[in-house]
């Protein structure tokens, strides 16, 4: 049975929440944190990919090729994933990705952090 777009978006958000938990433990300058963050980013991208082009193209348009390329670098360890690339992804790219996913799911970051909201 295939999963719905909503289920995939929620799963992707759960990976991003794990990224936040990893970052709460330390900076991506720490190799262990960078590895954990990288793997969760790859898992999030894989999850979105299962939604087919309707999901990925609709949310990210031409940026999807770059996002998928990041997943490939992580998954296949092309000459290691540069910590600076991970840092830039976390700081510059993930906030926009998370905002798009939360908008699609109708869930704000505050509501997820505090179910009473």
N, C-alpha and C positions, 0 to 999 in steps of 0.2 A: 504494500500500500504506500503510495507516495504521500509525502507530507505537504501540508498547505503552506502557502507563502507566510501566513502569520506564524506558524510553528517554526519555520526556518528563520524568520526574523527574530523571534524570541530566543532561539538557540544561539544565533549570532550575537545577540545582546548578552547572553549568559557568558559567552567567551570574552566579550569586552569587559564585563564586570569582573571576570577573573584577572584580566589585565590590570584593572584598577587595584585589585587586592595584591597582586604581585608588586606593583609600583609602590604600594603603601609599605611594603617591607624593605624597599631600597630603590636605588636609582638604576637606570639601565646601564650605567657605567659598571655596575657589578655584573660580571659575566653570567652568573646563575640567574639573576633577575632578567637580564637581556634574553637568555635562552628561553625562560618560561614565557616571557612576553611574546617573543617571536613565535613560539609554538602556538600560543593562543590566537595570535593574529592570523597565522596560517589556517588554523581550525575555523576561525570566523569566516575567512575568505572561502574555504572549501564548502562551508555550510551555505553561504550565499550562492555559490556556483551550482548547488543542487536545485536551486530555484529556477534554473534555466535563464535564457536571455531576457525573458519578460521581466524578471526581477532585477538582474544585474544591469542590463542596459537601461531599464526604466529609472533605476536609482542613480547610476553612475555614468551613463553614456560612454563617451570615448575614454573616460578615465579607467574603465573596467580593465582594459588591456594592461595598464600600468599596475593596477591592483593585483591582477592575476600573475603578473611578472614577479611581484614581491612574494607572492605565495610560492612560486616556483623556486625562487632563490632560497627561501627558508626550507622548503620541503626537500630540495635536492642538494642543499648545502653547497651551492656554487661558490667555491672559494671563500667559504665562511660568510656569514651575514655580518656586515660591518656594523659595529655598535653605533656609530654615528648615524647610519641609515635607520636603525631601529629607533634611536632617539628622535630623529627628525620625523619619522612616521608617527610616533606616539604624540609628539608635541604639535605637529602641523597637520597631519592627515586624519588621525583617529577622531578628534572632536567633530569634524564634519561628517565622517562616516556614521558615528554614533548618533548625531543629530538627525540624519536622514532615516536611520533605522528606527529611532524612537518616534519620529513623526509618522512613519509608516505604521508602527504598531500602536500609535495613540498613547504612548507611555512617556512621561517626562522622566528625566534622570532623578528628580526629587521624589517622584511617586514611587519609583523602583527602590530607592534607598529607604523610603519610609512609607510602608503600605497604608498608613493612616491618612496620607495626603490624598 
